[in-house]
């Protein structure tokens, strides 16, 4: 693993946040930084790229000590997907390996959720979420024969945030805290 690429990204995104930019600027400038990070995948240690046979994995790569951001690798085995959920913060997602399908949802006047769009995130592509631009979605591995991996950067320590999953038919919400699958994080200075 080349920790230098991840360390450089952590330094660059931290410098961006230290300028106190608007969310809009974070998403624009941050997308460029994430695109550079996911332009190659040799830097991601194998320990943070392992799929689980039953459910997707969320591996913490870095968490800012002031909870201003977290960097996570999401690993999806074939057929795996999230429930419909929110984030309650901005997020930038870059495709590292494989393909992911995203279905976005919007709350209707009757409280239920309706699919409002779909897209496929491929290697090297970048997208964003936030309460301001759309925060509720479902994500799945778009490939049936191999894992897909994406890198997520959030405006909070996403594994500690009390968020929600939604029953789209009724609009009922259930709180959850996602946590992380790993017990250690990469050594950025190796």
mmCIF file of the C-alpha atoms, coordinates in Angstrom:
data_MODEL
# 
_entry.id   MODEL 
# 
loop_
_atom_site.group_PDB 
_atom_site.id 
_atom_site.type_symbol 
_atom_site.label_atom_id 
_atom_site.label_alt_id 
_atom_site.label_comp_id 
_atom_site.label_asym_id 
_atom_site.label_entity_id 
_atom_site.label_seq_id 
_atom_site.pdbx_PDB_ins_code 
_atom_site.Cartn_x 
_atom_site.Cartn_y 
_atom_site.Cartn_z 
_atom_site.occupancy 
_atom_site.B_iso_or_equiv 
_atom_site.pdbx_formal_charge 
_atom_site.auth_seq_id 
_atom_site.auth_comp_id 
_atom_site.auth_asym_id 
_atom_site.auth_atom_id 
_atom_site.pdbx_PDB_model_num 
ATOM 1   C CA . UNK A 1 1   ? 0.000   0.000   0.000   1.00 0.00 ? 1   UNK A CA 1 
ATOM 2   C CA . UNK A 1 2   ? 1.095   3.512   -0.723  1.00 0.00 ? 2   UNK A CA 1 
ATOM 3   C CA . UNK A 1 3   ? -0.119  5.455   2.299   1.00 0.00 ? 3   UNK A CA 1 
ATOM 4   C CA . UNK A 1 4   ? 1.182   8.668   0.747   1.00 0.00 ? 4   UNK A CA 1 
ATOM 5   C CA . UNK A 1 5   ? -1.842  9.060   -1.549  1.00 0.00 ? 5   UNK A CA 1 
ATOM 6   C CA . UNK A 1 6   ? -4.307  8.797   1.346   1.00 0.00 ? 6   UNK A CA 1 
ATOM 7   C CA . UNK A 1 7   ? -2.155  11.042  3.559   1.00 0.00 ? 7   UNK A CA 1 
ATOM 8   C CA . UNK A 1 8   ? -1.981  13.692  0.822   1.00 0.00 ? 8   UNK A CA 1 
ATOM 9   C CA . UNK A 1 9   ? -5.766  13.519  0.441   1.00 0.00 ? 9   UNK A CA 1 
ATOM 10  C CA . UNK A 1 10  ? -6.294  13.891  4.212   1.00 0.00 ? 10  UNK A CA 1 
ATOM 11  C CA . UNK A 1 11  ? -3.995  16.913  4.237   1.00 0.00 ? 11  UNK A CA 1 
ATOM 12  C CA . UNK A 1 12  ? -5.672  18.527  1.215   1.00 0.00 ? 12  UNK A CA 1 
ATOM 13  C CA . UNK A 1 13  ? -9.263  18.019  2.408   1.00 0.00 ? 13  UNK A CA 1 
ATOM 14  C CA . UNK A 1 14  ? -8.324  19.254  5.901   1.00 0.00 ? 14  UNK A CA 1 
ATOM 15  C CA . UNK A 1 15  ? -6.782  22.405  4.406   1.00 0.00 ? 15  UNK A CA 1 
ATOM 16  C CA . UNK A 1 16  ? -9.986  22.947  2.425   1.00 0.00 ? 16  UNK A CA 1 
ATOM 17  C CA . UNK A 1 17  ? -12.133 22.647  5.558   1.00 0.00 ? 17  UNK A CA 1 
ATOM 18  C CA . UNK A 1 18  ? -9.852  24.988  7.505   1.00 0.00 ? 18  UNK A CA 1 
ATOM 19  C CA . UNK A 1 19  ? -10.740 27.811  5.093   1.00 0.00 ? 19  UNK A CA 1 
ATOM 20  C CA . UNK A 1 20  ? -14.357 27.588  6.388   1.00 0.00 ? 20  UNK A CA 1 
ATOM 21  C CA . UNK A 1 21  ? -15.905 27.310  2.933   1.00 0.00 ? 21  UNK A CA 1 
ATOM 22  C CA . UNK A 1 22  ? -19.600 27.023  2.216   1.00 0.00 ? 22  UNK A CA 1 
ATOM 23  C CA . UNK A 1 23  ? -21.014 23.552  1.720   1.00 0.00 ? 23  UNK A CA 1 
ATOM 24  C CA . UNK A 1 24  ? -21.309 24.342  -1.983  1.00 0.00 ? 24  UNK A CA 1 
ATOM 25  C CA . UNK A 1 25  ? -17.577 25.076  -2.210  1.00 0.00 ? 25  UNK A CA 1 
ATOM 26  C CA . UNK A 1 26  ? -16.723 21.977  -0.158  1.00 0.00 ? 26  UNK A CA 1 
ATOM 27  C CA . UNK A 1 27  ? -18.684 19.834  -2.600  1.00 0.00 ? 27  UNK A CA 1 
ATOM 28  C CA . UNK A 1 28  ? -17.150 21.444  -5.700  1.00 0.00 ? 28  UNK A CA 1 
ATOM 29  C CA . UNK A 1 29  ? -13.546 21.501  -4.483  1.00 0.00 ? 29  UNK A CA 1 
ATOM 30  C CA . UNK A 1 30  ? -13.869 18.275  -2.515  1.00 0.00 ? 30  UNK A CA 1 
ATOM 31  C CA . UNK A 1 31  ? -15.118 16.398  -5.574  1.00 0.00 ? 31  UNK A CA 1 
ATOM 32  C CA . UNK A 1 32  ? -11.893 17.319  -7.366  1.00 0.00 ? 32  UNK A CA 1 
ATOM 33  C CA . UNK A 1 33  ? -9.844  15.991  -4.458  1.00 0.00 ? 33  UNK A CA 1 
ATOM 34  C CA . UNK A 1 34  ? -11.851 12.756  -4.282  1.00 0.00 ? 34  UNK A CA 1 
ATOM 35  C CA . UNK A 1 35  ? -11.505 12.300  -8.056  1.00 0.00 ? 35  UNK A CA 1 
ATOM 36  C CA . UNK A 1 36  ? -7.725  12.432  -7.650  1.00 0.00 ? 36  UNK A CA 1 
ATOM 37  C CA . UNK A 1 37  ? -7.878  9.931   -4.780  1.00 0.00 ? 37  UNK A CA 1 
ATOM 38  C CA . UNK A 1 38  ? -9.947  7.386   -6.736  1.00 0.00 ? 38  UNK A CA 1 
ATOM 39  C CA . UNK A 1 39  ? -7.950  7.816   -9.958  1.00 0.00 ? 39  UNK A CA 1 
ATOM 40  C CA . UNK A 1 40  ? -6.021  4.706   -8.871  1.00 0.00 ? 40  UNK A CA 1 
ATOM 41  C CA . UNK A 1 41  ? -6.673  2.061   -6.245  1.00 0.00 ? 41  UNK A CA 1 
ATOM 42  C CA . UNK A 1 42  ? -3.267  0.717   -5.213  1.00 0.00 ? 42  UNK A CA 1 
ATOM 43  C CA . UNK A 1 43  ? -3.301  2.816   -2.038  1.00 0.00 ? 43  UNK A CA 1 
ATOM 44  C CA . UNK A 1 44  ? -6.246  1.013   -0.380  1.00 0.00 ? 44  UNK A CA 1 
ATOM 45  C CA . UNK A 1 45  ? -4.980  -1.744  1.968   1.00 0.00 ? 45  UNK A CA 1 
ATOM 46  C CA . UNK A 1 46  ? -6.514  -5.178  1.397   1.00 0.00 ? 46  UNK A CA 1 
ATOM 47  C CA . UNK A 1 47  ? -7.837  -5.201  4.985   1.00 0.00 ? 47  UNK A CA 1 
ATOM 48  C CA . UNK A 1 48  ? -10.190 -2.328  4.049   1.00 0.00 ? 48  UNK A CA 1 
ATOM 49  C CA . UNK A 1 49  ? -11.358 -3.874  0.774   1.00 0.00 ? 49  UNK A CA 1 
ATOM 50  C CA . UNK A 1 50  ? -12.752 -7.206  1.994   1.00 0.00 ? 50  UNK A CA 1 
ATOM 51  C CA . UNK A 1 51  ? -16.400 -7.974  1.341   1.00 0.00 ? 51  UNK A CA 1 
ATOM 52  C CA . UNK A 1 52  ? -18.551 -9.759  3.906   1.00 0.00 ? 52  UNK A CA 1 
ATOM 53  C CA . UNK A 1 53  ? -20.623 -12.680 2.572   1.00 0.00 ? 53  UNK A CA 1 
ATOM 54  C CA . UNK A 1 54  ? -23.900 -11.339 3.995   1.00 0.00 ? 54  UNK A CA 1 
ATOM 55  C CA . UNK A 1 55  ? -23.801 -7.530  4.039   1.00 0.00 ? 55  UNK A CA 1 
ATOM 56  C CA . UNK A 1 56  ? -21.822 -4.536  2.889   1.00 0.00 ? 56  UNK A CA 1 
ATOM 57  C CA . UNK A 1 57  ? -18.861 -3.353  4.949   1.00 0.00 ? 57  UNK A CA 1 
ATOM 58  C CA . UNK A 1 58  ? -18.062 0.181   6.080   1.00 0.00 ? 58  UNK A CA 1 
ATOM 59  C CA . UNK A 1 59  ? -14.356 0.592   6.936   1.00 0.00 ? 59  UNK A CA 1 
ATOM 60  C CA . UNK A 1 60  ? -13.067 3.744   8.612   1.00 0.00 ? 60  UNK A CA 1 
ATOM 61  C CA . UNK A 1 61  ? -9.909  5.013   6.888   1.00 0.00 ? 61  UNK A CA 1 
ATOM 62  C CA . UNK A 1 62  ? -9.604  8.309   8.762   1.00 0.00 ? 62  UNK A CA 1 
ATOM 63  C CA . UNK A 1 63  ? -11.621 10.373  11.239  1.00 0.00 ? 63  UNK A CA 1 
ATOM 64  C CA . UNK A 1 64  ? -10.756 13.972  12.028  1.00 0.00 ? 64  UNK A CA 1 
ATOM 65  C CA . UNK A 1 65  ? -10.270 14.390  15.794  1.00 0.00 ? 65  UNK A CA 1 
ATOM 66  C CA . UNK A 1 66  ? -12.708 17.331  15.748  1.00 0.00 ? 66  UNK A CA 1 
ATOM 67  C CA . UNK A 1 67  ? -15.378 15.284  13.890  1.00 0.00 ? 67  UNK A CA 1 
ATOM 68  C CA . UNK A 1 68  ? -15.190 17.625  10.860  1.00 0.00 ? 68  UNK A CA 1 
ATOM 69  C CA . UNK A 1 69  ? -14.837 14.735  8.454   1.00 0.00 ? 69  UNK A CA 1 
ATOM 70  C CA . UNK A 1 70  ? -14.457 11.009  8.055   1.00 0.00 ? 70  UNK A CA 1 
ATOM 71  C CA . UNK A 1 71  ? -13.132 8.936   5.166   1.00 0.00 ? 71  UNK A CA 1 
ATOM 72  C CA . UNK A 1 72  ? -14.625 5.502   4.657   1.00 0.00 ? 72  UNK A CA 1 
ATOM 73  C CA . UNK A 1 73  ? -14.303 2.633   2.181   1.00 0.00 ? 73  UNK A CA 1 
ATOM 74  C CA . UNK A 1 74  ? -17.592 0.913   1.422   1.00 0.00 ? 74  UNK A CA 1 
ATOM 75  C CA . UNK A 1 75  ? -17.282 -2.638  0.131   1.00 0.00 ? 75  UNK A CA 1 
ATOM 76  C CA . UNK A 1 76  ? -20.265 -4.291  -1.527  1.00 0.00 ? 76  UNK A CA 1 
ATOM 77  C CA . UNK A 1 77  ? -20.379 -7.974  -2.342  1.00 0.00 ? 77  UNK A CA 1 
ATOM 78  C CA . UNK A 1 78  ? -22.532 -9.111  -5.293  1.00 0.00 ? 78  UNK A CA 1 
ATOM 79  C CA . UNK A 1 79  ? -26.208 -8.433  -4.613  1.00 0.00 ? 79  UNK A CA 1 
ATOM 80  C CA . UNK A 1 80  ? -25.620 -6.367  -1.479  1.00 0.00 ? 80  UNK A CA 1 
ATOM 81  C CA . UNK A 1 81  ? -27.365 -3.064  -0.820  1.00 0.00 ? 81  UNK A CA 1 
ATOM 82  C CA . UNK A 1 82  ? -28.189 -0.554  1.856   1.00 0.00 ? 82  UNK A CA 1 
ATOM 83  C CA . UNK A 1 83  ? -31.647 0.177   3.151   1.00 0.00 ? 83  UNK A CA 1 
ATOM 84  C CA . UNK A 1 84  ? -33.084 3.556   2.161   1.00 0.00 ? 84  UNK A CA 1 
ATOM 85  C CA . UNK A 1 85  ? -31.269 5.961   4.480   1.00 0.00 ? 85  UNK A CA 1 
ATOM 86  C CA . UNK A 1 86  ? -30.119 9.532   5.108   1.00 0.00 ? 86  UNK A CA 1 
ATOM 87  C CA . UNK A 1 87  ? -26.773 11.073  6.112   1.00 0.00 ? 87  UNK A CA 1 
ATOM 88  C CA . UNK A 1 88  ? -27.610 14.378  7.842   1.00 0.00 ? 88  UNK A CA 1 
ATOM 89  C CA . UNK A 1 89  ? -24.354 15.874  6.533   1.00 0.00 ? 89  UNK A CA 1 
ATOM 90  C CA . UNK A 1 90  ? -22.617 16.498  3.225   1.00 0.00 ? 90  UNK A CA 1 
ATOM 91  C CA . UNK A 1 91  ? -20.849 13.585  1.599   1.00 0.00 ? 91  UNK A CA 1 
ATOM 92  C CA . UNK A 1 92  ? -18.687 13.019  -1.464  1.00 0.00 ? 92  UNK A CA 1 
ATOM 93  C CA . UNK A 1 93  ? -18.466 9.540   -2.999  1.00 0.00 ? 93  UNK A CA 1 
ATOM 94  C CA . UNK A 1 94  ? -15.906 8.289   -5.510  1.00 0.00 ? 94  UNK A CA 1 
ATOM 95  C CA . UNK A 1 95  ? -15.974 4.981   -7.374  1.00 0.00 ? 95  UNK A CA 1 
ATOM 96  C CA . UNK A 1 96  ? -12.789 2.992   -6.708  1.00 0.00 ? 96  UNK A CA 1 
ATOM 97  C CA . UNK A 1 97  ? -13.576 -0.514  -8.042  1.00 0.00 ? 97  UNK A CA 1 
ATOM 98  C CA . UNK A 1 98  ? -16.592 -2.013  -9.780  1.00 0.00 ? 98  UNK A CA 1 
ATOM 99  C CA . UNK A 1 99  ? -19.930 -0.170  -10.114 1.00 0.00 ? 99  UNK A CA 1 
ATOM 100 C CA . UNK A 1 100 ? -22.576 1.005   -7.673  1.00 0.00 ? 100 UNK A CA 1 
ATOM 101 C CA . UNK A 1 101 ? -26.219 1.758   -8.383  1.00 0.00 ? 101 UNK A CA 1 
ATOM 102 C CA . UNK A 1 102 ? -27.823 4.617   -6.485  1.00 0.00 ? 102 UNK A CA 1 
ATOM 103 C CA . UNK A 1 103 ? -31.561 5.177   -6.242  1.00 0.00 ? 103 UNK A CA 1 
ATOM 104 C CA . UNK A 1 104 ? -32.537 8.538   -4.768  1.00 0.00 ? 104 UNK A CA 1 
ATOM 105 C CA . UNK A 1 105 ? -35.787 9.110   -2.879  1.00 0.00 ? 105 UNK A CA 1 
ATOM 106 C CA . UNK A 1 106 ? -37.933 12.112  -2.059  1.00 0.00 ? 106 UNK A CA 1 
ATOM 107 C CA . UNK A 1 107 ? -40.460 12.399  0.727   1.00 0.00 ? 107 UNK A CA 1 
ATOM 108 C CA . UNK A 1 108 ? -43.999 12.903  -0.538  1.00 0.00 ? 108 UNK A CA 1 
ATOM 109 C CA . UNK A 1 109 ? -46.701 15.040  1.048   1.00 0.00 ? 109 UNK A CA 1 
ATOM 110 C CA . UNK A 1 110 ? -48.302 11.898  2.527   1.00 0.00 ? 110 UNK A CA 1 
ATOM 111 C CA . UNK A 1 111 ? -45.015 11.032  4.296   1.00 0.00 ? 111 UNK A CA 1 
ATOM 112 C CA . UNK A 1 112 ? -44.083 8.117   2.070   1.00 0.00 ? 112 UNK A CA 1 
ATOM 113 C CA . UNK A 1 113 ? -40.888 8.028   -0.028  1.00 0.00 ? 113 UNK A CA 1 
ATOM 114 C CA . UNK A 1 114 ? -40.850 7.773   -3.797  1.00 0.00 ? 114 UNK A CA 1 
ATOM 115 C CA . UNK A 1 115 ? -37.880 6.933   -6.022  1.00 0.00 ? 115 UNK A CA 1 
ATOM 116 C CA . UNK A 1 116 ? -36.786 10.106  -7.801  1.00 0.00 ? 116 UNK A CA 1 
ATOM 117 C CA . UNK A 1 117 ? -33.815 8.945   -9.849  1.00 0.00 ? 117 UNK A CA 1 
ATOM 118 C CA . UNK A 1 118 ? -31.169 6.308   -10.448 1.00 0.00 ? 118 UNK A CA 1 
ATOM 119 C CA . UNK A 1 119 ? -27.580 6.354   -11.554 1.00 0.00 ? 119 UNK A CA 1 
ATOM 120 C CA . UNK A 1 120 ? -24.514 4.158   -11.765 1.00 0.00 ? 120 UNK A CA 1 
ATOM 121 C CA . UNK A 1 121 ? -21.218 5.244   -10.225 1.00 0.00 ? 121 UNK A CA 1 
ATOM 122 C CA . UNK A 1 122 ? -18.266 3.814   -12.124 1.00 0.00 ? 122 UNK A CA 1 
ATOM 123 C CA . UNK A 1 123 ? -14.549 3.756   -11.370 1.00 0.00 ? 123 UNK A CA 1 
ATOM 124 C CA . UNK A 1 124 ? -13.141 7.286   -11.176 1.00 0.00 ? 124 UNK A CA 1 
ATOM 125 C CA . UNK A 1 125 ? -16.548 8.983   -11.078 1.00 0.00 ? 125 UNK A CA 1 
ATOM 126 C CA . UNK A 1 126 ? -17.610 11.189  -8.176  1.00 0.00 ? 126 UNK A CA 1 
ATOM 127 C CA . UNK A 1 127 ? -20.989 12.233  -6.798  1.00 0.00 ? 127 UNK A CA 1 
ATOM 128 C CA . UNK A 1 128 ? -22.296 14.025  -3.713  1.00 0.00 ? 128 UNK A CA 1 
ATOM 129 C CA . UNK A 1 129 ? -25.100 13.954  -1.150  1.00 0.00 ? 129 UNK A CA 1 
ATOM 130 C CA . UNK A 1 130 ? -26.292 16.439  1.444   1.00 0.00 ? 130 UNK A CA 1 
ATOM 131 C CA . UNK A 1 131 ? -29.548 17.505  3.037   1.00 0.00 ? 131 UNK A CA 1 
ATOM 132 C CA . UNK A 1 132 ? -29.437 20.578  0.749   1.00 0.00 ? 132 UNK A CA 1 
ATOM 133 C CA . UNK A 1 133 ? -29.110 18.686  -2.561  1.00 0.00 ? 133 UNK A CA 1 
ATOM 134 C CA . UNK A 1 134 ? -30.619 15.286  -1.748  1.00 0.00 ? 134 UNK A CA 1 
ATOM 135 C CA . UNK A 1 135 ? -29.763 13.087  1.188   1.00 0.00 ? 135 UNK A CA 1 
ATOM 136 C CA . UNK A 1 136 ? -32.000 10.020  1.036   1.00 0.00 ? 136 UNK A CA 1 
ATOM 137 C CA . UNK A 1 137 ? -30.960 7.078   -1.105  1.00 0.00 ? 137 UNK A CA 1 
ATOM 138 C CA . UNK A 1 138 ? -30.348 3.354   -1.460  1.00 0.00 ? 138 UNK A CA 1 
ATOM 139 C CA . UNK A 1 139 ? -27.029 2.060   -2.814  1.00 0.00 ? 139 UNK A CA 1 
ATOM 140 C CA . UNK A 1 140 ? -26.267 -1.386  -4.218  1.00 0.00 ? 140 UNK A CA 1 
ATOM 141 C CA . UNK A 1 141 ? -23.533 -3.248  -6.007  1.00 0.00 ? 141 UNK A CA 1 
ATOM 142 C CA . UNK A 1 142 ? -24.354 -3.005  -9.702  1.00 0.00 ? 142 UNK A CA 1 
ATOM 143 C CA . UNK A 1 143 ? -22.253 -6.089  -10.492 1.00 0.00 ? 143 UNK A CA 1 
ATOM 144 C CA . UNK A 1 144 ? -23.387 -9.669  -9.935  1.00 0.00 ? 144 UNK A CA 1 
ATOM 145 C CA . UNK A 1 145 ? -19.965 -11.308 -10.168 1.00 0.00 ? 145 UNK A CA 1 
ATOM 146 C CA . UNK A 1 146 ? -17.553 -9.266  -8.034  1.00 0.00 ? 146 UNK A CA 1 
ATOM 147 C CA . UNK A 1 147 ? -17.309 -6.698  -5.245  1.00 0.00 ? 147 UNK A CA 1 
ATOM 148 C CA . UNK A 1 148 ? -17.550 -2.959  -5.770  1.00 0.00 ? 148 UNK A CA 1 
ATOM 149 C CA . UNK A 1 149 ? -15.754 -0.397  -3.601  1.00 0.00 ? 149 UNK A CA 1 
ATOM 150 C CA . UNK A 1 150 ? -16.333 3.310   -3.166  1.00 0.00 ? 150 UNK A CA 1 
ATOM 151 C CA . UNK A 1 151 ? -14.609 5.921   -1.036  1.00 0.00 ? 151 UNK A CA 1 
ATOM 152 C CA . UNK A 1 152 ? -16.879 8.214   0.982   1.00 0.00 ? 152 UNK A CA 1 
ATOM 153 C CA . UNK A 1 153 ? -15.909 11.491  2.619   1.00 0.00 ? 153 UNK A CA 1 
ATOM 154 C CA . UNK A 1 154 ? -18.421 12.952  5.063   1.00 0.00 ? 154 UNK A CA 1 
ATOM 155 C CA . UNK A 1 155 ? -18.701 16.250  6.926   1.00 0.00 ? 155 UNK A CA 1 
ATOM 156 C CA . UNK A 1 156 ? -18.942 14.407  10.258  1.00 0.00 ? 156 UNK A CA 1 
ATOM 157 C CA . UNK A 1 157 ? -17.714 11.132  11.715  1.00 0.00 ? 157 UNK A CA 1 
ATOM 158 C CA . UNK A 1 158 ? -20.445 9.217   9.885   1.00 0.00 ? 158 UNK A CA 1 
ATOM 159 C CA . UNK A 1 159 ? -20.043 6.082   12.006  1.00 0.00 ? 159 UNK A CA 1 
ATOM 160 C CA . UNK A 1 160 ? -21.137 8.066   15.082  1.00 0.00 ? 160 UNK A CA 1 
ATOM 161 C CA . UNK A 1 161 ? -24.024 10.049  13.576  1.00 0.00 ? 161 UNK A CA 1 
ATOM 162 C CA . UNK A 1 162 ? -27.583 9.132   14.603  1.00 0.00 ? 162 UNK A CA 1 
ATOM 163 C CA . UNK A 1 163 ? -29.229 8.746   11.203  1.00 0.00 ? 163 UNK A CA 1 
ATOM 164 C CA . UNK A 1 164 ? -32.371 7.119   9.811   1.00 0.00 ? 164 UNK A CA 1 
ATOM 165 C CA . UNK A 1 165 ? -33.516 4.265   7.632   1.00 0.00 ? 165 UNK A CA 1 
ATOM 166 C CA . UNK A 1 166 ? -36.914 4.602   6.002   1.00 0.00 ? 166 UNK A CA 1 
ATOM 167 C CA . UNK A 1 167 ? -39.797 2.332   5.091   1.00 0.00 ? 167 UNK A CA 1 
ATOM 168 C CA . UNK A 1 168 ? -40.644 3.845   1.712   1.00 0.00 ? 168 UNK A CA 1 
ATOM 169 C CA . UNK A 1 169 ? -44.202 2.496   1.717   1.00 0.00 ? 169 UNK A CA 1 
ATOM 170 C CA . UNK A 1 170 ? -45.195 4.042   5.047   1.00 0.00 ? 170 UNK A CA 1 
ATOM 171 C CA . UNK A 1 171 ? -42.587 6.761   5.597   1.00 0.00 ? 171 UNK A CA 1 
ATOM 172 C CA . UNK A 1 172 ? -41.767 5.250   8.995   1.00 0.00 ? 172 UNK A CA 1 
ATOM 173 C CA . UNK A 1 173 ? -38.233 6.015   10.116  1.00 0.00 ? 173 UNK A CA 1 
ATOM 174 C CA . UNK A 1 174 ? -35.934 4.114   12.417  1.00 0.00 ? 174 UNK A CA 1 
ATOM 175 C CA . UNK A 1 175 ? -32.814 5.604   13.997  1.00 0.00 ? 175 UNK A CA 1 
ATOM 176 C CA . UNK A 1 176 ? -29.456 3.894   13.607  1.00 0.00 ? 176 UNK A CA 1 
ATOM 177 C CA . UNK A 1 177 ? -25.743 4.493   14.084  1.00 0.00 ? 177 UNK A CA 1 
ATOM 178 C CA . UNK A 1 178 ? -23.729 2.683   11.439  1.00 0.00 ? 178 UNK A CA 1 
ATOM 179 C CA . UNK A 1 179 ? -20.396 2.238   13.190  1.00 0.00 ? 179 UNK A CA 1 
ATOM 180 C CA . UNK A 1 180 ? -17.485 0.624   11.356  1.00 0.00 ? 180 UNK A CA 1 
ATOM 181 C CA . UNK A 1 181 ? -16.403 -2.914  10.498  1.00 0.00 ? 181 UNK A CA 1 
ATOM 182 C CA . UNK A 1 182 ? -12.722 -2.410  11.370  1.00 0.00 ? 182 UNK A CA 1 
ATOM 183 C CA . UNK A 1 183 ? -10.989 -2.149  14.730  1.00 0.00 ? 183 UNK A CA 1 
ATOM 184 C CA . UNK A 1 184 ? -7.880  -0.354  13.409  1.00 0.00 ? 184 UNK A CA 1 
ATOM 185 C CA . UNK A 1 185 ? -7.305  2.351   10.799  1.00 0.00 ? 185 UNK A CA 1 
ATOM 186 C CA . UNK A 1 186 ? -4.546  2.579   8.182   1.00 0.00 ? 186 UNK A CA 1 
ATOM 187 C CA . UNK A 1 187 ? -1.200  3.969   9.220   1.00 0.00 ? 187 UNK A CA 1 
ATOM 188 C CA . UNK A 1 188 ? -0.950  7.127   7.099   1.00 0.00 ? 188 UNK A CA 1 
ATOM 189 C CA . UNK A 1 189 ? 2.701   7.545   7.957   1.00 0.00 ? 189 UNK A CA 1 
ATOM 190 C CA . UNK A 1 190 ? 3.995   4.101   6.965   1.00 0.00 ? 190 UNK A CA 1 
# 
